[in-house]
Amino acid sequence: MTGLRVCIDVDDVDRAIAFYADALGLRVGRRFEAGWAELLGAAVPIDLLERSPGTPVNLRPGAAARSYERHWTPVHLDFTVDDVDAVVARVVRAGGALEAEIQTAAYGRLARMADPWGHGFCLIEFRGRGYDELTSAPGGATG
């Protein structure tokens, strides 16, 4: 069995705890050491790791430095929610940003967001059969 944890670099763990608690209803599980907190309430635990801006993102010589301006990454988080409009409002009140109009698709509604550290994430409100609405068979199988 392979487990999964999500790690998010931030420059201020206490501020990040407040953001993710207010915006998404997550709560602190454990505080491990200065600059590291576990959030619970999502499908997997989320670890907030305090890392200073300008520090290398990995140990390779010449590695890029951390920046908490809005940035693109090929991996992002999708949080499934019951009411995308209500959660968008909470995220924005907590300091996040709605980056485009909320979209409607066959599977539901999607909001593209960013947290105060420049990490993009989506909010998805599934409707009907969720992603199975994109397949031809009622149970999700395509043949």
Secondary structure, 3 states (H helix, E strand, C coil): CCCCCEEEEECCHHHHHHHHHHHHCCEEEEEEECCEEEEECCCCCEEEEECCCCCECCCCCCCCECCCCCCCCCCCEEEECCCHHHHHHHHHHCCCEECCCCEEECCEEEEEEECCCCCEEEEEEECCCHHHHHCCCCCCCCC
